[in-house]
Amino acid sequence: MKELILNKDHMAKFSYMMEELGFEDLRDPYWTSLSFIVTGNEKLFNKRHSLINFDQRLINSEVWFSGTLSGGEQRLIALAYNLFTNMDFYEFEDGKKYYISPLEIFSGVDEVGYKLAKNAIDMRLKFY
């Protein structure tokens, strides 16, 4: 797994967040891939307590798709949602859907976001 981590800061944040969530091992591919993405982006990491209910270990998906994130951050969090839920769309209360397309995710992020997204998929599928 260490080969997937972007840098020392990412590793420290990832370890910290997994500890915050109460995970002692990293065998849960859903939470590890989600945490991997959140801790690899500074803004997502700083918003982690609004994105995730740490006490109940639930995602606050309505916040994820509220339109408050930049385009690249939105794409990364959409990928985290897909890796966590196995769903290729998020459905709003009014029935409108936000579709999660791999092409859109990878074409709409910078170089660091691309590596983060690719490595998160490897983590989720345990290709390391």
SVG drawing of the C-alpha trace seen along z (x, -y; Angstrom):
<svg xmlns="http://www.w3.org/2000/svg" viewBox="-38 -26 45 33">
<polyline fill="none" stroke="black" stroke-width="0.4" points="0.0,0.0 2.9,-2.4 3.6,-2.7 0.2,-4.2 0.6,-7.0 1.5,-10.4 4.0,-11.6 4.8,-11.7 2.1,-14.3 -0.5,-12.1 0.6,-9.1 0.4,-11.0 -3.1,-12.4 -4.3,-9.0 -3.0,-7.3 -4.6,-10.0 -8.0,-9.8 -8.1,-6.0 -7.3,-6.4 -10.0,-9.0 -12.4,-6.5 -11.3,-3.8 -9.7,-1.4 -6.8,0.6 -6.3,2.5 -6.5,1.4 -8.4,4.4 -11.6,2.6 -11.3,1.5 -14.3,-0.8 -13.1,-3.0 -9.5,-2.9 -10.2,-4.0 -12.5,-6.8 -10.0,-7.9 -7.2,-7.7 -9.0,-10.3 -10.1,-12.6 -6.6,-12.7 -4.9,-13.2 -6.6,-16.6 -6.1,-19.4 -9.6,-20.9 -11.3,-17.6 -9.2,-16.7 -10.1,-20.0 -13.8,-19.4 -13.7,-15.7 -15.8,-16.2 -18.6,-17.7 -18.2,-15.0 -18.2,-12.1 -20.0,-11.4 -17.0,-9.9 -19.1,-8.8 -21.5,-6.7 -19.1,-5.9 -21.5,-7.2 -20.9,-9.4 -22.9,-12.7 -23.5,-12.3 -25.9,-15.2 -22.9,-17.5 -20.7,-15.7 -23.0,-16.7 -24.1,-20.1 -22.2,-22.1 -19.7,-23.6 -16.6,-21.9 -14.4,-23.0 -14.7,-20.9 -11.6,-18.8 -12.6,-18.2 -16.1,-17.3 -14.8,-14.7 -12.5,-13.2 -15.3,-13.0 -17.6,-11.5 -15.0,-8.8 -14.8,-8.3 -18.6,-7.9 -18.5,-5.4 -15.7,-3.3 -17.5,-3.4 -21.1,-2.6 -20.5,-0.8 -23.1,-3.1 -22.4,-5.0 -24.7,-7.9 -25.9,-9.9 -29.6,-10.6 -30.9,-13.9 -34.1,-14.1 -35.9,-15.5 -34.9,-12.5 -32.2,-14.3 -29.1,-12.2 -25.4,-13.0 -23.7,-10.4 -20.2,-9.3 -18.2,-8.8 -14.6,-7.6 -13.8,-9.6 -15.2,-12.8 -13.3,-12.1 -9.9,-11.5 -10.2,-14.3 -11.3,-16.9 -8.5,-16.6 -5.0,-17.9 -1.9,-15.6 -2.0,-15.1 -5.7,-14.4 -5.2,-11.9 -2.6,-10.0 -4.8,-10.1 -7.8,-8.8 -5.9,-6.1 -4.2,-4.9 -7.5,-5.0 -9.0,-2.6 -5.9,-0.4 -6.5,-0.5 -10.2,0.3 -9.5,3.3 -6.4,4.2 -4.0,4.0 -0.9,3.3"/>
</svg>
